[in-house]
Amino acid sequence: PLLYGTSCCFIEFASLIGSRFDFDRYGLVPRSSPRQADLILTAGTVTMKMAPSLVRLYEQMPE
């Protein structure tokens, strides 16, 4: 998945990467590029100003 955090809610996603909730063992490998990701996890408020960049990331994902 591609992790997309826009505010303080992204701190909750940081715990997923740690050893307690290690989501690597479930096959969820964090990706840094939308071209490699098949899922976008969005945390926080998506404002009108941020919406075009989020749509651009979504369009770069593979079908």
mmCIF file of the N, C-alpha and C atoms, coordinates in Angstrom:
data_MODEL
# 
_entry.id   MODEL 
# 
loop_
_atom_site.group_PDB 
_atom_site.id 
_atom_site.type_symbol 
_atom_site.label_atom_id 
_atom_site.label_alt_id 
_atom_site.label_comp_id 
_atom_site.label_asym_id 
_atom_site.label_entity_id 
_atom_site.label_seq_id 
_atom_site.pdbx_PDB_ins_code 
_atom_site.Cartn_x 
_atom_site.Cartn_y 
_atom_site.Cartn_z 
_atom_site.occupancy 
_atom_site.B_iso_or_equiv 
_atom_site.pdbx_formal_charge 
_atom_site.auth_seq_id 
_atom_site.auth_comp_id 
_atom_site.auth_asym_id 
_atom_site.auth_atom_id 
_atom_site.pdbx_PDB_model_num 
ATOM 1   N N  . PRO A 1 1  ? 0.816  -1.203  0.000   1.00 0.00 ? 1  PRO A N  1 
ATOM 2   C CA . PRO A 1 1  ? 0.000  0.000   0.000   1.00 0.00 ? 1  PRO A CA 1 
ATOM 3   C C  . PRO A 1 1  ? 0.856  1.262   0.000   1.00 0.00 ? 1  PRO A C  1 
ATOM 4   N N  . LEU A 1 2  ? 0.292  2.304   -0.498  1.00 0.00 ? 2  LEU A N  1 
ATOM 5   C CA . LEU A 1 2  ? 0.907  3.624   -0.468  1.00 0.00 ? 2  LEU A CA 1 
ATOM 6   C C  . LEU A 1 2  ? 0.274  4.379   0.686   1.00 0.00 ? 2  LEU A C  1 
ATOM 7   N N  . LEU A 1 3  ? 1.076  4.804   1.653   1.00 0.00 ? 3  LEU A N  1 
ATOM 8   C CA . LEU A 1 3  ? 0.561  5.521   2.810   1.00 0.00 ? 3  LEU A CA 1 
ATOM 9   C C  . LEU A 1 3  ? 0.547  7.011   2.506   1.00 0.00 ? 3  LEU A C  1 
ATOM 10  N N  . TYR A 1 4  ? -0.616 7.643   2.634   1.00 0.00 ? 4  TYR A N  1 
ATOM 11  C CA . TYR A 1 4  ? -0.790 9.061   2.323   1.00 0.00 ? 4  TYR A CA 1 
ATOM 12  C C  . TYR A 1 4  ? -1.397 9.732   3.540   1.00 0.00 ? 4  TYR A C  1 
ATOM 13  N N  . GLY A 1 5  ? -0.577 10.452  4.284   1.00 0.00 ? 5  GLY A N  1 
ATOM 14  C CA . GLY A 1 5  ? -1.059 11.124  5.481   1.00 0.00 ? 5  GLY A CA 1 
ATOM 15  C C  . GLY A 1 5  ? -0.982 12.623  5.346   1.00 0.00 ? 5  GLY A C  1 
ATOM 16  N N  . THR A 1 6  ? -2.044 13.302  5.760   1.00 0.00 ? 6  THR A N  1 
ATOM 17  C CA . THR A 1 6  ? -2.082 14.749  5.599   1.00 0.00 ? 6  THR A CA 1 
ATOM 18  C C  . THR A 1 6  ? -2.128 15.503  6.921   1.00 0.00 ? 6  THR A C  1 
ATOM 19  N N  . SER A 1 7  ? -2.335 14.848  8.026   1.00 0.00 ? 7  SER A N  1 
ATOM 20  C CA . SER A 1 7  ? -2.404 15.564  9.300   1.00 0.00 ? 7  SER A CA 1 
ATOM 21  C C  . SER A 1 7  ? -1.963 14.631  10.427  1.00 0.00 ? 7  SER A C  1 
ATOM 22  N N  . CYS A 1 8  ? -2.371 14.952  11.623  1.00 0.00 ? 8  CYS A N  1 
ATOM 23  C CA . CYS A 1 8  ? -1.928 14.181  12.782  1.00 0.00 ? 8  CYS A CA 1 
ATOM 24  C C  . CYS A 1 8  ? -2.450 12.745  12.774  1.00 0.00 ? 8  CYS A C  1 
ATOM 25  N N  . CYS A 1 9  ? -3.439 12.428  11.976  1.00 0.00 ? 9  CYS A N  1 
ATOM 26  C CA . CYS A 1 9  ? -3.968 11.062  11.906  1.00 0.00 ? 9  CYS A CA 1 
ATOM 27  C C  . CYS A 1 9  ? -2.946 10.077  11.341  1.00 0.00 ? 9  CYS A C  1 
ATOM 28  N N  . PHE A 1 10 ? -1.944 10.583  10.659  1.00 0.00 ? 10 PHE A N  1 
ATOM 29  C CA . PHE A 1 10 ? -0.933 9.706   10.083  1.00 0.00 ? 10 PHE A CA 1 
ATOM 30  C C  . PHE A 1 10 ? -0.099 9.020   11.163  1.00 0.00 ? 10 PHE A C  1 
ATOM 31  N N  . ILE A 1 11 ? -0.080 9.567   12.369  1.00 0.00 ? 11 ILE A N  1 
ATOM 32  C CA . ILE A 1 11 ? 0.654  8.949   13.473  1.00 0.00 ? 11 ILE A CA 1 
ATOM 33  C C  . ILE A 1 11 ? 0.107  7.549   13.753  1.00 0.00 ? 11 ILE A C  1 
ATOM 34  N N  . GLU A 1 12 ? -1.192 7.361   13.551  1.00 0.00 ? 12 GLU A N  1 
ATOM 35  C CA . GLU A 1 12 ? -1.786 6.041   13.761  1.00 0.00 ? 12 GLU A CA 1 
ATOM 36  C C  . GLU A 1 12 ? -1.240 5.028   12.762  1.00 0.00 ? 12 GLU A C  1 
ATOM 37  N N  . PHE A 1 13 ? -0.934 5.459   11.544  1.00 0.00 ? 13 PHE A N  1 
ATOM 38  C CA . PHE A 1 13 ? -0.348 4.559   10.555  1.00 0.00 ? 13 PHE A CA 1 
ATOM 39  C C  . PHE A 1 13 ? 1.079  4.178   10.916  1.00 0.00 ? 13 PHE A C  1 
ATOM 40  N N  . ALA A 1 14 ? 1.774  5.040   11.623  1.00 0.00 ? 14 ALA A N  1 
ATOM 41  C CA . ALA A 1 14 ? 3.153  4.743   12.002  1.00 0.00 ? 14 ALA A CA 1 
ATOM 42  C C  . ALA A 1 14 ? 3.219  3.496   12.878  1.00 0.00 ? 14 ALA A C  1 
ATOM 43  N N  . SER A 1 15 ? 2.190  3.251   13.667  1.00 0.00 ? 15 SER A N  1 
ATOM 44  C CA . SER A 1 15 ? 2.185  2.053   14.511  1.00 0.00 ? 15 SER A CA 1 
ATOM 45  C C  . SER A 1 15 ? 2.049  0.772   13.688  1.00 0.00 ? 15 SER A C  1 
ATOM 46  N N  . LEU A 1 16 ? 1.468  0.851   12.499  1.00 0.00 ? 16 LEU A N  1 
ATOM 47  C CA . LEU A 1 16 ? 1.342  -0.335  11.644  1.00 0.00 ? 16 LEU A CA 1 
ATOM 48  C C  . LEU A 1 16 ? 2.694  -0.838  11.159  1.00 0.00 ? 16 LEU A C  1 
ATOM 49  N N  . ILE A 1 17 ? 3.628  0.072   11.002  1.00 0.00 ? 17 ILE A N  1 
ATOM 50  C CA . ILE A 1 17 ? 4.942  -0.299  10.487  1.00 0.00 ? 17 ILE A CA 1 
ATOM 51  C C  . ILE A 1 17 ? 5.799  -0.920  11.585  1.00 0.00 ? 17 ILE A C  1 
ATOM 52  N N  . GLY A 1 18 ? 5.505  -0.612  12.841  1.00 0.00 ? 18 GLY A N  1 
ATOM 53  C CA . GLY A 1 18 ? 6.278  -1.120  13.964  1.00 0.00 ? 18 GLY A CA 1 
ATOM 54  C C  . GLY A 1 18 ? 6.112  -2.615  14.176  1.00 0.00 ? 18 GLY A C  1 
ATOM 55  N N  . SER A 1 19 ? 6.834  -3.130  15.150  1.00 0.00 ? 19 SER A N  1 
ATOM 56  C CA . SER A 1 19 ? 6.846  -4.580  15.370  1.00 0.00 ? 19 SER A CA 1 
ATOM 57  C C  . SER A 1 19 ? 5.565  -5.106  16.021  1.00 0.00 ? 19 SER A C  1 
ATOM 58  N N  . ARG A 1 20 ? 4.812  -4.272  16.719  1.00 0.00 ? 20 ARG A N  1 
ATOM 59  C CA . ARG A 1 20 ? 3.607  -4.769  17.389  1.00 0.00 ? 20 ARG A CA 1 
ATOM 60  C C  . ARG A 1 20 ? 2.507  -5.141  16.403  1.00 0.00 ? 20 ARG A C  1 
ATOM 61  N N  . PHE A 1 21 ? 2.278  -4.294  15.405  1.00 0.00 ? 21 PHE A N  1 
ATOM 62  C CA . PHE A 1 21 ? 1.230  -4.544  14.418  1.00 0.00 ? 21 PHE A CA 1 
ATOM 63  C C  . PHE A 1 21 ? 1.806  -4.876  13.051  1.00 0.00 ? 21 PHE A C  1 
ATOM 64  N N  . ASP A 1 22 ? 3.026  -5.284  12.991  1.00 0.00 ? 22 ASP A N  1 
ATOM 65  C CA . ASP A 1 22 ? 3.798  -5.549  11.779  1.00 0.00 ? 22 ASP A CA 1 
ATOM 66  C C  . ASP A 1 22 ? 2.943  -6.057  10.617  1.00 0.00 ? 22 ASP A C  1 
ATOM 67  N N  . PHE A 1 23 ? 2.568  -5.167  9.704   1.00 0.00 ? 23 PHE A N  1 
ATOM 68  C CA . PHE A 1 23 ? 1.705  -5.598  8.612   1.00 0.00 ? 23 PHE A CA 1 
ATOM 69  C C  . PHE A 1 23 ? 2.462  -6.201  7.449   1.00 0.00 ? 23 PHE A C  1 
ATOM 70  N N  . ASP A 1 24 ? 3.778  -6.313  7.561   1.00 0.00 ? 24 ASP A N  1 
ATOM 71  C CA . ASP A 1 24 ? 4.558  -7.019  6.540   1.00 0.00 ? 24 ASP A CA 1 
ATOM 72  C C  . ASP A 1 24 ? 4.227  -8.512  6.525   1.00 0.00 ? 24 ASP A C  1 
ATOM 73  N N  . ARG A 1 25 ? 3.916  -9.058  7.668   1.00 0.00 ? 25 ARG A N  1 
ATOM 74  C CA . ARG A 1 25 ? 3.623  -10.500 7.723   1.00 0.00 ? 25 ARG A CA 1 
ATOM 75  C C  . ARG A 1 25 ? 2.297  -10.854 7.060   1.00 0.00 ? 25 ARG A C  1 
ATOM 76  N N  . TYR A 1 26 ? 1.450  -9.863  6.805   1.00 0.00 ? 26 TYR A N  1 
ATOM 77  C CA . TYR A 1 26 ? 0.195  -10.087 6.087   1.00 0.00 ? 26 TYR A CA 1 
ATOM 78  C C  . TYR A 1 26 ? 0.332  -9.810  4.598   1.00 0.00 ? 26 TYR A C  1 
ATOM 79  N N  . GLY A 1 27 ? 1.543  -9.520  4.160   1.00 0.00 ? 27 GLY A N  1 
ATOM 80  C CA . GLY A 1 27 ? 1.772  -9.275  2.745   1.00 0.00 ? 27 GLY A CA 1 
ATOM 81  C C  . GLY A 1 27 ? 1.601  -7.827  2.333   1.00 0.00 ? 27 GLY A C  1 
ATOM 82  N N  . LEU A 1 28 ? 1.432  -6.928  3.281   1.00 0.00 ? 28 LEU A N  1 
ATOM 83  C CA . LEU A 1 28 ? 1.294  -5.506  2.984   1.00 0.00 ? 28 LEU A CA 1 
ATOM 84  C C  . LEU A 1 28 ? 2.662  -4.844  3.085   1.00 0.00 ? 28 LEU A C  1 
ATOM 85  N N  . VAL A 1 29 ? 3.307  -4.671  1.964   1.00 0.00 ? 29 VAL A N  1 
ATOM 86  C CA . VAL A 1 29 ? 4.634  -4.071  1.933   1.00 0.00 ? 29 VAL A CA 1 
ATOM 87  C C  . VAL A 1 29 ? 4.479  -2.607  1.532   1.00 0.00 ? 29 VAL A C  1 
ATOM 88  N N  . PRO A 1 30 ? 4.896  -1.663  2.392   1.00 0.00 ? 30 PRO A N  1 
ATOM 89  C CA . PRO A 1 30 ? 4.743  -0.250  2.037   1.00 0.00 ? 30 PRO A CA 1 
ATOM 90  C C  . PRO A 1 30 ? 5.581  0.116   0.818   1.00 0.00 ? 30 PRO A C  1 
ATOM 91  N N  . ARG A 1 31 ? 4.998  0.866   -0.075  1.00 0.00 ? 31 ARG A N  1 
ATOM 92  C CA . ARG A 1 31 ? 5.671  1.291   -1.300  1.00 0.00 ? 31 ARG A CA 1 
ATOM 93  C C  . ARG A 1 31 ? 5.837  2.800   -1.292  1.00 0.00 ? 31 ARG A C  1 
ATOM 94  N N  . SER A 1 32 ? 6.898  3.271   -1.914  1.00 0.00 ? 32 SER A N  1 
ATOM 95  C CA . SER A 1 32 ? 7.133  4.711   -1.975  1.00 0.00 ? 32 SER A CA 1 
ATOM 96  C C  . SER A 1 32 ? 6.655  5.309   -3.284  1.00 0.00 ? 32 SER A C  1 
ATOM 97  N N  . SER A 1 33 ? 6.292  4.475   -4.230  1.00 0.00 ? 33 SER A N  1 
ATOM 98  C CA . SER A 1 33 ? 5.849  4.950   -5.532  1.00 0.00 ? 33 SER A CA 1 
ATOM 99  C C  . SER A 1 33 ? 4.432  4.448   -5.806  1.00 0.00 ? 33 SER A C  1 
ATOM 100 N N  . PRO A 1 34 ? 3.556  5.306   -6.312  1.00 0.00 ? 34 PRO A N  1 
ATOM 101 C CA . PRO A 1 34 ? 2.200  4.839   -6.634  1.00 0.00 ? 34 PRO A CA 1 
ATOM 102 C C  . PRO A 1 34 ? 2.181  3.838   -7.779  1.00 0.00 ? 34 PRO A C  1 
ATOM 103 N N  . ARG A 1 35 ? 3.214  3.806   -8.584  1.00 0.00 ? 35 ARG A N  1 
ATOM 104 C CA . ARG A 1 35 ? 3.271  2.852   -9.699  1.00 0.00 ? 35 ARG A CA 1 
ATOM 105 C C  . ARG A 1 35 ? 3.489  1.424   -9.216  1.00 0.00 ? 35 ARG A C  1 
ATOM 106 N N  . GLN A 1 36 ? 3.961  1.260   -7.987  1.00 0.00 ? 36 GLN A N  1 
ATOM 107 C CA . GLN A 1 36 ? 4.184  -0.068  -7.419  1.00 0.00 ? 36 GLN A CA 1 
ATOM 108 C C  . GLN A 1 36 ? 3.077  -0.476  -6.452  1.00 0.00 ? 36 GLN A C  1 
ATOM 109 N N  . ALA A 1 37 ? 2.220  0.455   -6.082  1.00 0.00 ? 37 ALA A N  1 
ATOM 110 C CA . ALA A 1 37 ? 1.204  0.193   -5.057  1.00 0.00 ? 37 ALA A CA 1 
ATOM 111 C C  . ALA A 1 37 ? -0.117 -0.247  -5.684  1.00 0.00 ? 37 ALA A C  1 
ATOM 112 N N  . ASP A 1 38 ? -0.855 -1.060  -4.944  1.00 0.00 ? 38 ASP A N  1 
ATOM 113 C CA . ASP A 1 38 ? -2.183 -1.465  -5.394  1.00 0.00 ? 38 ASP A CA 1 
ATOM 114 C C  . ASP A 1 38 ? -3.276 -0.973  -4.443  1.00 0.00 ? 38 ASP A C  1 
ATOM 115 N N  . LEU A 1 39 ? -2.884 -0.190  -3.441  1.00 0.00 ? 39 LEU A N  1 
ATOM 116 C CA . LEU A 1 39 ? -3.819 0.318   -2.445  1.00 0.00 ? 39 LEU A CA 1 
ATOM 117 C C  . LEU A 1 39 ? -3.285 1.631   -1.891  1.00 0.00 ? 39 LEU A C  1 
ATOM 118 N N  . ILE A 1 40 ? -4.152 2.618   -1.714  1.00 0.00 ? 40 ILE A N  1 
ATOM 119 C CA . ILE A 1 40 ? -3.770 3.870   -1.058  1.00 0.00 ? 40 ILE A CA 1 
ATOM 120 C C  . ILE A 1 40 ? -4.509 3.934   0.268   1.00 0.00 ? 40 ILE A C  1 
ATOM 121 N N  . LEU A 1 41 ? -3.756 4.045   1.354   1.00 0.00 ? 41 LEU A N  1 
ATOM 122 C CA . LEU A 1 41 ? -4.343 4.251   2.674   1.00 0.00 ? 41 LEU A CA 1 
ATOM 123 C C  . LEU A 1 41 ? -4.214 5.734   2.990   1.00 0.00 ? 41 LEU A C  1 
ATOM 124 N N  . THR A 1 42 ? -5.342 6.408   3.111   1.00 0.00 ? 42 THR A N  1 
ATOM 125 C CA . THR A 1 42 ? -5.353 7.850   3.334   1.00 0.00 ? 42 THR A CA 1 
ATOM 126 C C  . THR A 1 42 ? -5.751 8.138   4.772   1.00 0.00 ? 42 THR A C  1 
ATOM 127 N N  . ALA A 1 43 ? -4.935 8.921   5.456   1.00 0.00 ? 43 ALA A N  1 
ATOM 128 C CA . ALA A 1 43 ? -5.226 9.313   6.835   1.00 0.00 ? 43 ALA A CA 1 
ATOM 129 C C  . ALA A 1 43 ? -5.234 10.824  6.917   1.00 0.00 ? 43 ALA A C  1 
ATOM 130 N N  . GLY A 1 44 ? -6.244 11.354  7.563   1.00 0.00 ? 44 GLY A N  1 
ATOM 131 C CA . GLY A 1 44 ? -6.311 12.792  7.735   1.00 0.00 ? 44 GLY A CA 1 
ATOM 132 C C  . GLY A 1 44 ? -7.357 13.422  6.845   1.00 0.00 ? 44 GLY A C  1 
ATOM 133 N N  . THR A 1 45 ? -7.398 14.712  6.899   1.00 0.00 ? 45 THR A N  1 
ATOM 134 C CA . THR A 1 45 ? -8.377 15.481  6.147   1.00 0.00 ? 45 THR A CA 1 
ATOM 135 C C  . THR A 1 45 ? -7.862 15.756  4.746   1.00 0.00 ? 45 THR A C  1 
ATOM 136 N N  . VAL A 1 46 ? -8.654 15.435  3.757   1.00 0.00 ? 46 VAL A N  1 
ATOM 137 C CA . VAL A 1 46 ? -8.301 15.753  2.370   1.00 0.00 ? 46 VAL A CA 1 
ATOM 138 C C  . VAL A 1 46 ? -9.037 17.042  2.014   1.00 0.00 ? 46 VAL A C  1 
ATOM 139 N N  . THR A 1 47 ? -8.287 18.103  1.879   1.00 0.00 ? 47 THR A N  1 
ATOM 140 C CA . THR A 1 47 ? -8.876 19.400  1.556   1.00 0.00 ? 47 THR A CA 1 
ATOM 141 C C  . THR A 1 47 ? -8.955 19.574  0.045   1.00 0.00 ? 47 THR A C  1 
ATOM 142 N N  . MET A 1 48 ? -9.647 20.610  -0.373  1.00 0.00 ? 48 MET A N  1 
ATOM 143 C CA . MET A 1 48 ? -9.765 20.901  -1.809  1.00 0.00 ? 48 MET A CA 1 
ATOM 144 C C  . MET A 1 48 ? -8.399 21.204  -2.422  1.00 0.00 ? 48 MET A C  1 
ATOM 145 N N  . LYS A 1 49 ? -7.505 21.749  -1.620  1.00 0.00 ? 49 LYS A N  1 
ATOM 146 C CA . LYS A 1 49 ? -6.169 22.073  -2.115  1.00 0.00 ? 49 LYS A CA 1 
ATOM 147 C C  . LYS A 1 49 ? -5.322 20.810  -2.321  1.00 0.00 ? 49 LYS A C  1 
ATOM 148 N N  . MET A 1 50 ? -5.545 19.783  -1.498  1.00 0.00 ? 50 MET A N  1 
ATOM 149 C CA . MET A 1 50 ? -4.781 18.540  -1.591  1.00 0.00 ? 50 MET A CA 1 
ATOM 150 C C  . MET A 1 50 ? -5.414 17.530  -2.539  1.00 0.00 ? 50 MET A C  1 
ATOM 151 N N  . ALA A 1 51 ? -6.674 17.704  -2.888  1.00 0.00 ? 51 ALA A N  1 
ATOM 152 C CA . ALA A 1 51 ? -7.390 16.733  -3.716  1.00 0.00 ? 51 ALA A CA 1 
ATOM 153 C C  . ALA A 1 51 ? -6.739 16.497  -5.074  1.00 0.00 ? 51 ALA A C  1 
ATOM 154 N N  . PRO A 1 52 ? -6.277 17.523  -5.803  1.00 0.00 ? 52 PRO A N  1 
ATOM 155 C CA . PRO A 1 52 ? -5.648 17.246  -7.102  1.00 0.00 ? 52 PRO A CA 1 
ATOM 156 C C  . PRO A 1 52 ? -4.402 16.368  -7.002  1.00 0.00 ? 52 PRO A C  1 
ATOM 157 N N  . SER A 1 53 ? -3.602 16.541  -5.954  1.00 0.00 ? 53 SER A N  1 
ATOM 158 C CA . SER A 1 53 ? -2.411 15.695  -5.824  1.00 0.00 ? 53 SER A CA 1 
ATOM 159 C C  . SER A 1 53 ? -2.789 14.261  -5.479  1.00 0.00 ? 53 SER A C  1 
ATOM 160 N N  . LEU A 1 54 ? -3.844 14.069  -4.696  1.00 0.00 ? 54 LEU A N  1 
ATOM 161 C CA . LEU A 1 54 ? -4.297 12.717  -4.378  1.00 0.00 ? 54 LEU A CA 1 
ATOM 162 C C  . LEU A 1 54 ? -4.871 12.029  -5.608  1.00 0.00 ? 54 LEU A C  1 
ATOM 163 N N  . VAL A 1 55 ? -5.606 12.759  -6.425  1.00 0.00 ? 55 VAL A N  1 
ATOM 164 C CA . VAL A 1 55 ? -6.138 12.207  -7.675  1.00 0.00 ? 55 VAL A CA 1 
ATOM 165 C C  . VAL A 1 55 ? -4.997 11.852  -8.618  1.00 0.00 ? 55 VAL A C  1 
ATOM 166 N N  . ARG A 1 56 ? -3.962 12.674  -8.671  1.00 0.00 ? 56 ARG A N  1 
ATOM 167 C CA . ARG A 1 56 ? -2.801 12.394  -9.522  1.00 0.00 ? 56 ARG A CA 1 
ATOM 168 C C  . ARG A 1 56 ? -2.098 11.113  -9.071  1.00 0.00 ? 56 ARG A C  1 
ATOM 169 N N  . LEU A 1 57 ? -1.965 10.920  -7.759  1.00 0.00 ? 57 LEU A N  1 
ATOM 170 C CA . LEU A 1 57 ? -1.371 9.683   -7.248  1.00 0.00 ? 57 LEU A CA 1 
ATOM 171 C C  . LEU A 1 57 ? -2.226 8.472   -7.614  1.00 0.00 ? 57 LEU A C  1 
ATOM 172 N N  . TYR A 1 58 ? -3.538 8.618   -7.504  1.00 0.00 ? 58 TYR A N  1 
ATOM 173 C CA . TYR A 1 58 ? -4.445 7.519   -7.841  1.00 0.00 ? 58 TYR A CA 1 
ATOM 174 C C  . TYR A 1 58 ? -4.344 7.159   -9.321  1.00 0.00 ? 58 TYR A C  1 
ATOM 175 N N  . GLU A 1 59 ? -4.229 8.157   -10.175 1.00 0.00 ? 59 GLU A N  1 
ATOM 176 C CA . GLU A 1 59 ? -4.139 7.900   -11.615 1.00 0.00 ? 59 GLU A CA 1 
ATOM 177 C C  . GLU A 1 59 ? -2.817 7.250   -12.003 1.00 0.00 ? 59 GLU A C  1 
ATOM 178 N N  . GLN A 1 60 ? -1.788 7.397   -11.187 1.00 0.00 ? 60 GLN A N  1 
ATOM 179 C CA . GLN A 1 60 ? -0.495 6.779   -11.476 1.00 0.00 ? 60 GLN A CA 1 
ATOM 180 C C  . GLN A 1 60 ? -0.437 5.321   -11.053 1.00 0.00 ? 60 GLN A C  1 
ATOM 181 N N  . MET A 1 61 ? -1.427 4.873   -10.307 1.00 0.00 ? 61 MET A N  1 
ATOM 182 C CA . MET A 1 61 ? -1.441 3.480   -9.862  1.00 0.00 ? 61 MET A CA 1 
ATOM 183 C C  . MET A 1 61 ? -1.770 2.551   -11.023 1.00 0.00 ? 61 MET A C  1 
ATOM 184 N N  . PRO A 1 62 ? -1.233 1.323   -10.999 1.00 0.00 ? 62 PRO A N  1 
ATOM 185 C CA . PRO A 1 62 ? -1.562 0.373   -12.070 1.00 0.00 ? 62 PRO A CA 1 
ATOM 186 C C  . PRO A 1 62 ? -3.016 -0.061  -11.987 1.00 0.00 ? 62 PRO A C  1 
ATOM 187 N N  . GLU A 1 63 ? -3.544 -0.509  -13.106 1.00 0.00 ? 63 GLU A N  1 
ATOM 188 C CA . GLU A 1 63 ? -4.952 -0.944  -13.168 1.00 0.00 ? 63 GLU A CA 1 
ATOM 189 C C  . GLU A 1 63 ? -5.173 -2.223  -12.419 1.00 0.00 ? 63 GLU A C  1 
# 
